[in-house]
Amino acid sequence: MIMMWACFTGDRLGPLIIYEKEGVDGDAYTKILFDGLLNLIDDLLKIPEDATIVEVATEKSFVFMHDNAPCHKTKNVKELLQKAHVLMMK
């Protein structure tokens, strides 16, 4: 079995992460979020060199939605998203 994880914004595709091990626990999902989601957010927050106007992001700028899988609800996942100021859609 192969699991694929991806994310997107209104105008941008994030990374596609392929996880080839069977089953994903909270620790594996935390790493996937760190490598995928948080890297995308970091990239979105970079100011382009040719920018003439900069929009400031706030703690409410990012809302993340995932389903109710057990690995999505672990303490590590919740802490990672909270530390990164990413709100979770319920």
PyMOL Python script that loads the backbone (N, CA, C, O; Angstrom):
from pymol import cmd

cmd.read_pdbstr("""\
ATOM      1  N   MET A   1       0.839  -1.166   0.000  1.00  0.00           N
ATOM      2  CA  MET A   1       0.000   0.000   0.000  1.00  0.00           C
ATOM      3  C   MET A   1       0.896   1.246   0.000  1.00  0.00           C
ATOM      4  O   MET A   1       1.936   1.280   0.658  1.00  0.00           O
ATOM      5  N   ILE A   2       0.481   2.235  -0.731  1.00  0.00           N
ATOM      6  CA  ILE A   2       1.197   3.503  -0.788  1.00  0.00           C
ATOM      7  C   ILE A   2       0.230   4.609  -0.389  1.00  0.00           C
ATOM      8  O   ILE A   2      -0.885   4.684  -0.905  1.00  0.00           O
ATOM      9  N   MET A   3       0.661   5.462   0.527  1.00  0.00           N
ATOM     10  CA  MET A   3      -0.146   6.607   0.911  1.00  0.00           C
ATOM     11  C   MET A   3       0.464   7.853   0.287  1.00  0.00           C
ATOM     12  O   MET A   3       1.683   8.024   0.281  1.00  0.00           O
ATOM     13  N   MET A   4      -0.383   8.710  -0.232  1.00  0.00           N
ATOM     14  CA  MET A   4       0.096   9.971  -0.792  1.00  0.00           C
ATOM     15  C   MET A   4      -0.547  11.104   0.000  1.00  0.00           C
ATOM     16  O   MET A   4      -1.725  11.038   0.351  1.00  0.00           O
ATOM     17  N   TRP A   5       0.229  12.130   0.275  1.00  0.00           N
ATOM     18  CA  TRP A   5      -0.252  13.296   1.005  1.00  0.00           C
ATOM     19  C   TRP A   5       0.071  14.521   0.168  1.00  0.00           C
ATOM     20  O   TRP A   5       1.159  14.625  -0.400  1.00  0.00           O
ATOM     21  N   ALA A   6      -0.867  15.439   0.094  1.00  0.00           N
ATOM     22  CA  ALA A   6      -0.644  16.679  -0.647  1.00  0.00           C
ATOM     23  C   ALA A   6      -1.455  17.785   0.006  1.00  0.00           C
ATOM     24  O   ALA A   6      -2.385  17.526   0.770  1.00  0.00           O
ATOM     25  N   CYS A   7      -1.091  19.013  -0.303  1.00  0.00           N
ATOM     26  CA  CYS A   7      -1.866  20.152   0.178  1.00  0.00           C
ATOM     27  C   CYS A   7      -1.840  21.234  -0.901  1.00  0.00           C
ATOM     28  O   CYS A   7      -1.031  21.193  -1.828  1.00  0.00           O
ATOM     29  N   PHE A   8      -2.744  22.198  -0.756  1.00  0.00           N
ATOM     30  CA  PHE A   8      -2.816  23.290  -1.716  1.00  0.00           C
ATOM     31  C   PHE A   8      -3.413  24.512  -1.040  1.00  0.00           C
ATOM     32  O   PHE A   8      -4.051  24.414   0.008  1.00  0.00           O
ATOM     33  N   THR A   9      -3.198  25.647  -1.650  1.00  0.00           N
ATOM     34  CA  THR A   9      -3.838  26.886  -1.230  1.00  0.00           C
ATOM     35  C   THR A   9      -4.754  27.297  -2.374  1.00  0.00           C
ATOM     36  O   THR A   9      -4.917  26.561  -3.347  1.00  0.00           O
ATOM     37  N   GLY A  10      -5.344  28.469  -2.249  1.00  0.00           N
ATOM     38  CA  GLY A  10      -6.245  28.936  -3.294  1.00  0.00           C
ATOM     39  C   GLY A  10      -5.587  29.038  -4.651  1.00  0.00           C
ATOM     40  O   GLY A  10      -6.250  28.867  -5.675  1.00  0.00           O
ATOM     41  N   ASP A  11      -4.296  29.314  -4.677  1.00  0.00           N
ATOM     42  CA  ASP A  11      -3.632  29.515  -5.966  1.00  0.00           C
ATOM     43  C   ASP A  11      -2.296  28.783  -6.089  1.00  0.00           C
ATOM     44  O   ASP A  11      -1.498  29.084  -6.977  1.00  0.00           O
ATOM     45  N   ARG A  12      -2.059  27.839  -5.210  1.00  0.00           N
ATOM     46  CA  ARG A  12      -0.745  27.207  -5.209  1.00  0.00           C
ATOM     47  C   ARG A  12      -0.819  25.746  -4.791  1.00  0.00           C
ATOM     48  O   ARG A  12      -1.530  25.403  -3.846  1.00  0.00           O
ATOM     49  N   LEU A  13      -0.098  24.898  -5.483  1.00  0.00           N
ATOM     50  CA  LEU A  13       0.013  23.499  -5.110  1.00  0.00           C
ATOM     51  C   LEU A  13       1.182  23.328  -4.157  1.00  0.00           C
ATOM     52  O   LEU A  13       2.249  23.911  -4.351  1.00  0.00           O
ATOM     53  N   GLY A  14       0.973  22.533  -3.140  1.00  0.00           N
ATOM     54  CA  GLY A  14       2.051  22.193  -2.223  1.00  0.00           C
ATOM     55  C   GLY A  14       2.735  20.928  -2.695  1.00  0.00           C
ATOM     56  O   GLY A  14       2.480  20.451  -3.801  1.00  0.00           O
ATOM     57  N   PRO A  15       3.602  20.386  -1.860  1.00  0.00           N
ATOM     58  CA  PRO A  15       4.334  19.178  -2.249  1.00  0.00           C
ATOM     59  C   PRO A  15       3.449  17.940  -2.219  1.00  0.00           C
ATOM     60  O   PRO A  15       2.429  17.904  -1.532  1.00  0.00           O
ATOM     61  N   LEU A  16       3.851  16.943  -2.964  1.00  0.00           N
ATOM     62  CA  LEU A  16       3.237  15.622  -2.935  1.00  0.00           C
ATOM     63  C   LEU A  16       4.227  14.719  -2.216  1.00  0.00           C
ATOM     64  O   LEU A  16       5.360  14.546  -2.665  1.00  0.00           O
ATOM     65  N   ILE A  17       3.797  14.145  -1.102  1.00  0.00           N
ATOM     66  CA  ILE A  17       4.672  13.275  -0.319  1.00  0.00           C
ATOM     67  C   ILE A  17       4.133  11.851  -0.431  1.00  0.00           C
ATOM     68  O   ILE A  17       2.957  11.595  -0.173  1.00  0.00           O
ATOM     69  N   ILE A  18       5.004  10.941  -0.817  1.00  0.00           N
ATOM     70  CA  ILE A  18       4.620   9.539  -0.952  1.00  0.00           C
ATOM     71  C   ILE A  18       5.202   8.783   0.234  1.00  0.00           C
ATOM     72  O   ILE A  18       6.402   8.845   0.502  1.00  0.00           O
ATOM     73  N   TYR A  19       4.334   8.073   0.935  1.00  0.00           N
ATOM     74  CA  TYR A  19       4.718   7.309   2.116  1.00  0.00           C
ATOM     75  C   TYR A  19       4.470   5.847   1.789  1.00  0.00           C
ATOM     76  O   TYR A  19       3.320   5.423   1.674  1.00  0.00           O
ATOM     77  N   GLU A  20       5.542   5.072   1.638  1.00  0.00           N
ATOM     78  CA  GLU A  20       5.424   3.705   1.148  1.00  0.00           C
ATOM     79  C   GLU A  20       5.263   2.653   2.235  1.00  0.00           C
ATOM     80  O   GLU A  20       4.983   1.495   1.928  1.00  0.00           O
ATOM     81  N   LYS A  21       5.432   3.027   3.490  1.00  0.00           N
ATOM     82  CA  LYS A  21       5.257   2.057   4.567  1.00  0.00           C
ATOM     83  C   LYS A  21       3.768   1.863   4.824  1.00  0.00           C
ATOM     84  O   LYS A  21       2.960   2.757   4.574  1.00  0.00           O
ATOM     85  N   GLU A  22       3.422   0.698   5.321  1.00  0.00           N
ATOM     86  CA  GLU A  22       2.017   0.414   5.585  1.00  0.00           C
ATOM     87  C   GLU A  22       1.587   1.080   6.886  1.00  0.00           C
ATOM     88  O   GLU A  22       2.207   0.881   7.932  1.00  0.00           O
ATOM     89  N   GLY A  23       0.544   1.854   6.814  1.00  0.00           N
ATOM     90  CA  GLY A  23       0.012   2.529   7.997  1.00  0.00           C
ATOM     91  C   GLY A  23       0.808   3.761   8.372  1.00  0.00           C
ATOM     92  O   GLY A  23       2.029   3.795   8.223  1.00  0.00           O
ATOM     93  N   VAL A  24       0.119   4.756   8.853  1.00  0.00           N
ATOM     94  CA  VAL A  24       0.759   5.994   9.272  1.00  0.00           C
ATOM     95  C   VAL A  24       0.330   6.263  10.708  1.00  0.00           C
ATOM     96  O   VAL A  24      -0.862   6.378  10.993  1.00  0.00           O
ATOM     97  N   ASP A  25       1.293   6.364  11.607  1.00  0.00           N
ATOM     98  CA  ASP A  25       0.973   6.684  12.986  1.00  0.00           C
ATOM     99  C   ASP A  25       1.171   8.185  13.207  1.00  0.00           C
ATOM    100  O   ASP A  25       1.530   8.912  12.280  1.00  0.00           O
ATOM    101  N   GLY A  26       0.938   8.638  14.419  1.00  0.00           N
ATOM    102  CA  GLY A  26       1.039  10.056  14.723  1.00  0.00           C
ATOM    103  C   GLY A  26       2.422  10.631  14.470  1.00  0.00           C
ATOM    104  O   GLY A  26       2.549  11.760  13.997  1.00  0.00           O
ATOM    105  N   ASP A  27       3.462   9.862  14.781  1.00  0.00           N
ATOM    106  CA  ASP A  27       4.825  10.352  14.560  1.00  0.00           C
ATOM    107  C   ASP A  27       5.123  10.512  13.070  1.00  0.00           C
ATOM    108  O   ASP A  27       5.715  11.507  12.653  1.00  0.00           O
ATOM    109  N   ALA A  28       4.714   9.534  12.280  1.00  0.00           N
ATOM    110  CA  ALA A  28       4.936   9.623  10.831  1.00  0.00           C
ATOM    111  C   ALA A  28       4.148  10.790  10.244  1.00  0.00           C
ATOM    112  O   ALA A  28       4.655  11.511   9.386  1.00  0.00           O
ATOM    113  N   TYR A  29       2.908  10.981  10.701  1.00  0.00           N
ATOM    114  CA  TYR A  29       2.088  12.074  10.183  1.00  0.00           C
ATOM    115  C   TYR A  29       2.654  13.429  10.598  1.00  0.00           C
ATOM    116  O   TYR A  29       2.593  14.387   9.827  1.00  0.00           O
ATOM    117  N   THR A  30       3.199  13.515  11.800  1.00  0.00           N
ATOM    118  CA  THR A  30       3.845  14.752  12.242  1.00  0.00           C
ATOM    119  C   THR A  30       5.004  15.100  11.310  1.00  0.00           C
ATOM    120  O   THR A  30       5.170  16.260  10.932  1.00  0.00           O
ATOM    121  N   LYS A  31       5.806  14.099  10.938  1.00  0.00           N
ATOM    122  CA  LYS A  31       6.926  14.337  10.013  1.00  0.00           C
ATOM    123  C   LYS A  31       6.414  14.761   8.641  1.00  0.00           C
ATOM    124  O   LYS A  31       6.982  15.652   8.009  1.00  0.00           O
ATOM    125  N   ILE A  32       5.333  14.118   8.180  1.00  0.00           N
ATOM    126  CA  ILE A  32       4.750  14.495   6.887  1.00  0.00           C
ATOM    127  C   ILE A  32       4.294  15.954   6.918  1.00  0.00           C
ATOM    128  O   ILE A  32       4.546  16.702   5.973  1.00  0.00           O
ATOM    129  N   LEU A  33       3.627  16.361   7.999  1.00  0.00           N
ATOM    130  CA  LEU A  33       3.185  17.754   8.110  1.00  0.00           C
ATOM    131  C   LEU A  33       4.374  18.711   8.175  1.00  0.00           C
ATOM    132  O   LEU A  33       4.354  19.778   7.562  1.00  0.00           O
ATOM    133  N   PHE A  34       5.402  18.324   8.918  1.00  0.00           N
ATOM    134  CA  PHE A  34       6.577  19.182   9.032  1.00  0.00           C
ATOM    135  C   PHE A  34       7.237  19.357   7.668  1.00  0.00           C
ATOM    136  O   PHE A  34       7.581  20.472   7.276  1.00  0.00           O
ATOM    137  N   ASP A  35       7.410  18.253   6.951  1.00  0.00           N
ATOM    138  CA  ASP A  35       8.078  18.304   5.644  1.00  0.00           C
ATOM    139  C   ASP A  35       7.205  18.929   4.559  1.00  0.00           C
ATOM    140  O   ASP A  35       7.711  19.613   3.669  1.00  0.00           O
ATOM    141  N   GLY A  36       5.903  18.696   4.631  1.00  0.00           N
ATOM    142  CA  GLY A  36       5.010  19.161   3.569  1.00  0.00           C
ATOM    143  C   GLY A  36       4.338  20.474   3.879  1.00  0.00           C
ATOM    144  O   GLY A  36       4.605  21.480   3.221  1.00  0.00           O
ATOM    145  N   LEU A  37       3.481  20.483   4.856  1.00  0.00           N
ATOM    146  CA  LEU A  37       2.678  21.669   5.167  1.00  0.00           C
ATOM    147  C   LEU A  37       3.529  22.836   5.647  1.00  0.00           C
ATOM    148  O   LEU A  37       3.397  23.949   5.136  1.00  0.00           O
ATOM    149  N   LEU A  38       4.397  22.597   6.621  1.00  0.00           N
ATOM    150  CA  LEU A  38       5.167  23.720   7.173  1.00  0.00           C
ATOM    151  C   LEU A  38       6.169  24.276   6.176  1.00  0.00           C
ATOM    152  O   LEU A  38       6.454  25.473   6.188  1.00  0.00           O
ATOM    153  N   ASN A  39       6.710  23.419   5.310  1.00  0.00           N
ATOM    154  CA  ASN A  39       7.594  23.935   4.255  1.00  0.00           C
ATOM    155  C   ASN A  39       6.818  24.788   3.258  1.00  0.00           C
ATOM    156  O   ASN A  39       7.334  25.796   2.774  1.00  0.00           O
ATOM    157  N   LEU A  40       5.585  24.397   2.946  1.00  0.00           N
ATOM    158  CA  LEU A  40       4.757  25.209   2.056  1.00  0.00           C
ATOM    159  C   LEU A  40       4.447  26.558   2.703  1.00  0.00           C
ATOM    160  O   LEU A  40       4.525  27.596   2.045  1.00  0.00           O
ATOM    161  N   ILE A  41       4.100  26.546   3.978  1.00  0.00           N
ATOM    162  CA  ILE A  41       3.811  27.804   4.673  1.00  0.00           C
ATOM    163  C   ILE A  41       5.040  28.702   4.689  1.00  0.00           C
ATOM    164  O   ILE A  41       4.931  29.900   4.432  1.00  0.00           O
ATOM    165  N   ASP A  42       6.208  28.139   4.988  1.00  0.00           N
ATOM    166  CA  ASP A  42       7.443  28.931   4.954  1.00  0.00           C
ATOM    167  C   ASP A  42       7.657  29.552   3.586  1.00  0.00           C
ATOM    168  O   ASP A  42       8.037  30.718   3.480  1.00  0.00           O
ATOM    169  N   ASP A  43       7.415  28.782   2.548  1.00  0.00           N
ATOM    170  CA  ASP A  43       7.573  29.276   1.182  1.00  0.00           C
ATOM    171  C   ASP A  43       6.569  30.403   0.883  1.00  0.00           C
ATOM    172  O   ASP A  43       6.914  31.394   0.239  1.00  0.00           O
ATOM    173  N   LEU A  44       5.338  30.239   1.353  1.00  0.00           N
ATOM    174  CA  LEU A  44       4.314  31.265   1.124  1.00  0.00           C
ATOM    175  C   LEU A  44       4.650  32.572   1.842  1.00  0.00           C
ATOM    176  O   LEU A  44       4.273  33.650   1.383  1.00  0.00           O
ATOM    177  N   LEU A  45       5.355  32.476   2.960  1.00  0.00           N
ATOM    178  CA  LEU A  45       5.679  33.667   3.745  1.00  0.00           C
ATOM    179  C   LEU A  45       6.911  34.418   3.239  1.00  0.00           C
ATOM    180  O   LEU A  45       7.177  35.539   3.675  1.00  0.00           O
ATOM    181  N   LYS A  46       7.656  33.811   2.330  1.00  0.00           N
ATOM    182  CA  LYS A  46       8.824  34.499   1.766  1.00  0.00           C
ATOM    183  C   LYS A  46       8.368  35.690   0.941  1.00  0.00           C
ATOM    184  O   LYS A  46       7.405  35.600   0.179  1.00  0.00           O
ATOM    185  N   ILE A  47       9.055  36.784   1.097  1.00  0.00           N
ATOM    186  CA  ILE A  47       8.731  37.993   0.340  1.00  0.00           C
ATOM    187  C   ILE A  47       9.455  37.919  -1.007  1.00  0.00           C
ATOM    188  O   ILE A  47      10.682  37.830  -1.047  1.00  0.00           O
ATOM    189  N   PRO A  48       8.703  37.955  -2.103  1.00  0.00           N
ATOM    190  CA  PRO A  48       9.344  37.922  -3.429  1.00  0.00           C
ATOM    191  C   PRO A  48      10.254  39.138  -3.615  1.00  0.00           C
ATOM    192  O   PRO A  48       9.959  40.231  -3.133  1.00  0.00           O
ATOM    193  N   GLU A  49      11.350  38.928  -4.314  1.00  0.00           N
ATOM    194  CA  GLU A  49      12.312  40.011  -4.527  1.00  0.00           C
ATOM    195  C   GLU A  49      11.702  41.187  -5.268  1.00  0.00           C
ATOM    196  O   GLU A  49      12.098  42.330  -5.037  1.00  0.00           O
ATOM    197  N   ASP A  50      10.747  40.933  -6.154  1.00  0.00           N
ATOM    198  CA  ASP A  50      10.156  41.999  -6.941  1.00  0.00           C
ATOM    199  C   ASP A  50       8.864  42.560  -6.323  1.00  0.00           C
ATOM    200  O   ASP A  50       8.110  43.264  -6.995  1.00  0.00           O
ATOM    201  N   ALA A  51       8.612  42.248  -5.051  1.00  0.00           N
ATOM    202  CA  ALA A  51       7.370  42.678  -4.402  1.00  0.00           C
ATOM    203  C   ALA A  51       7.362  44.187  -4.187  1.00  0.00           C
ATOM    204  O   ALA A  51       8.352  44.772  -3.748  1.00  0.00           O
ATOM    205  N   THR A  52       6.235  44.801  -4.502  1.00  0.00           N
ATOM    206  CA  THR A  52       6.049  46.225  -4.220  1.00  0.00           C
ATOM    207  C   THR A  52       5.059  46.421  -3.081  1.00  0.00           C
ATOM    208  O   THR A  52       5.029  47.475  -2.446  1.00  0.00           O
ATOM    209  N   ILE A  53       4.248  45.396  -2.830  1.00  0.00           N
ATOM    210  CA  ILE A  53       3.301  45.406  -1.714  1.00  0.00           C
ATOM    211  C   ILE A  53       3.448  44.078  -0.988  1.00  0.00           C
ATOM    212  O   ILE A  53       3.526  43.022  -1.616  1.00  0.00           O
ATOM    213  N   VAL A  54       3.484  44.137   0.339  1.00  0.00           N
ATOM    214  CA  VAL A  54       3.625  42.924   1.134  1.00  0.00           C
ATOM    215  C   VAL A  54       2.401  42.789   2.024  1.00  0.00           C
ATOM    216  O   VAL A  54       2.051  43.710   2.761  1.00  0.00           O
ATOM    217  N   GLU A  55       1.751  41.625   1.949  1.00  0.00           N
ATOM    218  CA  GLU A  55       0.610  41.335   2.812  1.00  0.00           C
ATOM    219  C   GLU A  55       1.127  40.609   4.052  1.00  0.00           C
ATOM    220  O   GLU A  55       1.845  39.615   3.952  1.00  0.00           O
ATOM    221  N   VAL A  56       0.755  41.116   5.204  1.00  0.00           N
ATOM    222  CA  VAL A  56       1.239  40.550   6.458  1.00  0.00           C
ATOM    223  C   VAL A  56       0.340  39.386   6.875  1.00  0.00           C
ATOM    224  O   VAL A  56      -0.884  39.516   6.901  1.00  0.00           O
ATOM    225  N   ALA A  57       0.951  38.257   7.197  1.00  0.00           N
ATOM    226  CA  ALA A  57       0.206  37.093   7.664  1.00  0.00           C
ATOM    227  C   ALA A  57       0.016  37.199   9.167  1.00  0.00           C
ATOM    228  O   ALA A  57       0.879  37.717   9.875  1.00  0.00           O
ATOM    229  N   THR A  58      -1.103  36.713   9.643  1.00  0.00           N
ATOM    230  CA  THR A  58      -1.373  36.672  11.074  1.00  0.00           C
ATOM    231  C   THR A  58      -1.581  35.223  11.489  1.00  0.00           C
ATOM    232  O   THR A  58      -1.531  34.320  10.654  1.00  0.00           O
ATOM    233  N   GLU A  59      -1.813  35.002  12.772  1.00  0.00           N
ATOM    234  CA  GLU A  59      -2.046  33.651  13.261  1.00  0.00           C
ATOM    235  C   GLU A  59      -3.267  33.011  12.603  1.00  0.00           C
ATOM    236  O   GLU A  59      -3.372  31.785  12.570  1.00  0.00           O
ATOM    237  N   LYS A  60      -4.175  33.803  12.089  1.00  0.00           N
ATOM    238  CA  LYS A  60      -5.385  33.270  11.474  1.00  0.00           C
ATOM    239  C   LYS A  60      -5.267  33.169   9.953  1.00  0.00           C
ATOM    240  O   LYS A  60      -6.264  32.926   9.274  1.00  0.00           O
ATOM    241  N   SER A  61      -4.069  33.352   9.415  1.00  0.00           N
ATOM    242  CA  SER A  61      -3.878  33.331   7.973  1.00  0.00           C
ATOM    243  C   SER A  61      -3.980  31.936   7.369  1.00  0.00           C
ATOM    244  O   SER A  61      -4.338  31.794   6.200  1.00  0.00           O
ATOM    245  N   PHE A  62      -3.671  30.915   8.146  1.00  0.00           N
ATOM    246  CA  PHE A  62      -3.642  29.558   7.623  1.00  0.00           C
ATOM    247  C   PHE A  62      -4.631  28.684   8.378  1.00  0.00           C
ATOM    248  O   PHE A  62      -4.602  28.610   9.606  1.00  0.00           O
ATOM    249  N   VAL A  63      -5.496  28.031   7.638  1.00  0.00           N
ATOM    250  CA  VAL A  63      -6.445  27.080   8.208  1.00  0.00           C
ATOM    251  C   VAL A  63      -6.213  25.759   7.491  1.00  0.00           C
ATOM    252  O   VAL A  63      -6.227  25.697   6.262  1.00  0.00           O
ATOM    253  N   PHE A  64      -6.003  24.720   8.258  1.00  0.00           N
ATOM    254  CA  PHE A  64      -5.680  23.412   7.698  1.00  0.00           C
ATOM    255  C   PHE A  64      -6.837  22.459   7.953  1.00  0.00           C
ATOM    256  O   PHE A  64      -7.410  22.438   9.042  1.00  0.00           O
ATOM    257  N   MET A  65      -7.171  21.676   6.946  1.00  0.00           N
ATOM    258  CA  MET A  65      -8.251  20.707   7.084  1.00  0.00           C
ATOM    259  C   MET A  65      -7.717  19.314   6.778  1.00  0.00           C
ATOM    260  O   MET A  65      -7.098  19.080   5.741  1.00  0.00           O
ATOM    261  N   HIS A  66      -7.966  18.417   7.685  1.00  0.00           N
ATOM    262  CA  HIS A  66      -7.707  17.008   7.417  1.00  0.00           C
ATOM    263  C   HIS A  66      -8.870  16.224   8.007  1.00  0.00           C
ATOM    264  O   HIS A  66      -9.675  16.765   8.765  1.00  0.00           O
ATOM    265  N   ASP A  67      -8.951  14.952   7.657  1.00  0.00           N
ATOM    266  CA  ASP A  67     -10.106  14.180   8.125  1.00  0.00           C
ATOM    267  C   ASP A  67      -9.890  13.727   9.565  1.00  0.00           C
ATOM    268  O   ASP A  67      -8.974  14.199  10.239  1.00  0.00           O
ATOM    269  N   ASN A  68     -10.703  12.845  10.018  1.00  0.00           N
ATOM    270  CA  ASN A  68     -10.717  12.457  11.422  1.00  0.00           C
ATOM    271  C   ASN A  68      -9.934  11.166  11.675  1.00  0.00           C
ATOM    272  O   ASN A  68     -10.253  10.422  12.602  1.00  0.00           O
ATOM    273  N   ALA A  69      -8.921  10.899  10.862  1.00  0.00           N
ATOM    274  CA  ALA A  69      -8.112   9.696  11.046  1.00  0.00           C
ATOM    275  C   ALA A  69      -7.406   9.762  12.406  1.00  0.00           C
ATOM    276  O   ALA A  69      -7.039  10.850  12.851  1.00  0.00           O
ATOM    277  N   PRO A  70      -7.213   8.636  13.060  1.00  0.00           N
ATOM    278  CA  PRO A  70      -6.573   8.643  14.387  1.00  0.00           C
ATOM    279  C   PRO A  70      -5.212   9.349  14.414  1.00  0.00           C
ATOM    280  O   PRO A  70      -4.900  10.036  15.386  1.00  0.00           O
ATOM    281  N   CYS A  71      -4.402   9.193  13.371  1.00  0.00           N
ATOM    282  CA  CYS A  71      -3.080   9.835  13.375  1.00  0.00           C
ATOM    283  C   CYS A  71      -3.178  11.353  13.277  1.00  0.00           C
ATOM    284  O   CYS A  71      -2.227  12.052  13.628  1.00  0.00           O
ATOM    285  N   HIS A  72      -4.296  11.868  12.812  1.00  0.00           N
ATOM    286  CA  HIS A  72      -4.487  13.317  12.693  1.00  0.00           C
ATOM    287  C   HIS A  72      -4.813  13.956  14.037  1.00  0.00           C
ATOM    288  O   HIS A  72      -4.699  15.173  14.185  1.00  0.00           O
ATOM    289  N   LYS A  73      -5.213  13.157  15.010  1.00  0.00           N
ATOM    290  CA  LYS A  73      -5.685  13.683  16.286  1.00  0.00           C
ATOM    291  C   LYS A  73      -4.697  13.495  17.428  1.00  0.00           C
ATOM    292  O   LYS A  73      -5.053  13.696  18.589  1.00  0.00           O
ATOM    293  N   THR A  74      -3.469  13.115  17.120  1.00  0.00           N
ATOM    294  CA  THR A  74      -2.506  12.860  18.192  1.00  0.00           C
ATOM    295  C   THR A  74      -2.023  14.163  18.815  1.00  0.00           C
ATOM    296  O   THR A  74      -2.120  15.241  18.227  1.00  0.00           O
ATOM    297  N   LYS A  75      -1.506  14.022  20.010  1.00  0.00           N
ATOM    298  CA  LYS A  75      -0.984  15.181  20.745  1.00  0.00           C
ATOM    299  C   LYS A  75       0.133  15.867  19.961  1.00  0.00           C
ATOM    300  O   LYS A  75       0.192  17.095  19.899  1.00  0.00           O
ATOM    301  N   ASN A  76       1.025  15.062  19.358  1.00  0.00           N
ATOM    302  CA  ASN A  76       2.151  15.633  18.597  1.00  0.00           C
ATOM    303  C   ASN A  76       1.678  16.469  17.414  1.00  0.00           C
ATOM    304  O   ASN A  76       2.221  17.542  17.151  1.00  0.00           O
ATOM    305  N   VAL A  77       0.674  15.984  16.708  1.00  0.00           N
ATOM    306  CA  VAL A  77       0.144  16.716  15.553  1.00  0.00           C
ATOM    307  C   VAL A  77      -0.490  18.021  16.020  1.00  0.00           C
ATOM    308  O   VAL A  77      -0.230  19.080  15.448  1.00  0.00           O
ATOM    309  N   LYS A  78      -1.314  17.949  17.050  1.00  0.00           N
ATOM    310  CA  LYS A  78      -1.969  19.155  17.565  1.00  0.00           C
ATOM    311  C   LYS A  78      -0.939  20.173  18.039  1.00  0.00           C
ATOM    312  O   LYS A  78      -1.086  21.367  17.778  1.00  0.00           O
ATOM    313  N   GLU A  79       0.106  19.716  18.736  1.00  0.00           N
ATOM    314  CA  GLU A  79       1.153  20.628  19.217  1.00  0.00           C
ATOM    315  C   GLU A  79       1.921  21.258  18.060  1.00  0.00           C
ATOM    316  O   GLU A  79       2.207  22.455  18.088  1.00  0.00           O
ATOM    317  N   LEU A  80       2.258  20.467  17.045  1.00  0.00           N
ATOM    318  CA  LEU A  80       2.987  20.988  15.885  1.00  0.00           C
ATOM    319  C   LEU A  80       2.192  22.102  15.206  1.00  0.00           C
ATOM    320  O   LEU A  80       2.735  23.169  14.919  1.00  0.00           O
ATOM    321  N   LEU A  81       0.915  21.856  14.951  1.00  0.00           N
ATOM    322  CA  LEU A  81       0.085  22.855  14.282  1.00  0.00           C
ATOM    323  C   LEU A  81      -0.128  24.083  15.161  1.00  0.00           C
ATOM    324  O   LEU A  81      -0.180  25.205  14.658  1.00  0.00           O
ATOM    325  N   GLN A  82      -0.251  23.877  16.461  1.00  0.00           N
ATOM    326  CA  GLN A  82      -0.435  25.011  17.373  1.00  0.00           C
ATOM    327  C   GLN A  82       0.833  25.873  17.405  1.00  0.00           C
ATOM    328  O   GLN A  82       0.747  27.100  17.345  1.00  0.00           O
ATOM    329  N   LYS A  83       2.002  25.244  17.498  1.00  0.00           N
ATOM    330  CA  LYS A  83       3.271  25.985  17.528  1.00  0.00           C
ATOM    331  C   LYS A  83       3.489  26.759  16.216  1.00  0.00           C
ATOM    332  O   LYS A  83       4.089  27.833  16.216  1.00  0.00           O
ATOM    333  N   ALA A  84       3.001  26.207  15.114  1.00  0.00           N
ATOM    334  CA  ALA A  84       3.149  26.853  13.811  1.00  0.00           C
ATOM    335  C   ALA A  84       2.034  27.853  13.537  1.00  0.00           C
ATOM    336  O   ALA A  84       1.994  28.465  12.469  1.00  0.00           O
ATOM    337  N   HIS A  85       1.123  28.023  14.503  1.00  0.00           N
ATOM    338  CA  HIS A  85      -0.021  28.944  14.372  1.00  0.00           C
ATOM    339  C   HIS A  85      -0.903  28.598  13.185  1.00  0.00           C
ATOM    340  O   HIS A  85      -1.397  29.480  12.482  1.00  0.00           O
ATOM    341  N   VAL A  86      -1.095  27.304  12.971  1.00  0.00           N
ATOM    342  CA  VAL A  86      -1.988  26.833  11.915  1.00  0.00           C
ATOM    343  C   VAL A  86      -3.272  26.361  12.569  1.00  0.00           C
ATOM    344  O   VAL A  86      -3.270  25.416  13.358  1.00  0.00           O
ATOM    345  N   LEU A  87      -4.369  27.027  12.236  1.00  0.00           N
ATOM    346  CA  LEU A  87      -5.665  26.632  12.776  1.00  0.00           C
ATOM    347  C   LEU A  87      -6.155  25.396  12.054  1.00  0.00           C
ATOM    348  O   LEU A  87      -5.916  25.235  10.857  1.00  0.00           O
ATOM    349  N   MET A  88      -6.842  24.519  12.776  1.00  0.00           N
ATOM    350  CA  MET A  88      -7.429  23.337  12.158  1.00  0.00           C
ATOM    351  C   MET A  88      -8.916  23.535  11.991  1.00  0.00           C
ATOM    352  O   MET A  88      -9.603  23.955  12.922  1.00  0.00           O
ATOM    353  N   MET A  89      -9.415  23.233  10.803  1.00  0.00           N
ATOM    354  CA  MET A  89     -10.838  23.291  10.546  1.00  0.00           C
ATOM    355  C   MET A  89     -11.483  22.078  11.200  1.00  0.00           C
ATOM    356  O   MET A  89     -10.987  20.958  11.072  1.00  0.00           O
ATOM    357  N   LYS A  90     -12.567  22.299  11.887  1.00  0.00           N
ATOM    358  CA  LYS A  90     -13.250  21.179  12.554  1.00  0.00           C
ATOM    359  C   LYS A  90     -14.471  20.766  11.790  1.00  0.00           C
ATOM    360  O   LYS A  90     -15.171  19.840  12.200  1.00  0.00           O
TER     361      LYS A  90
END
""", "prot")
cmd.dss("prot")
cmd.show_as("cartoon", "prot")
cmd.util.cbc("prot")
cmd.orient("prot")
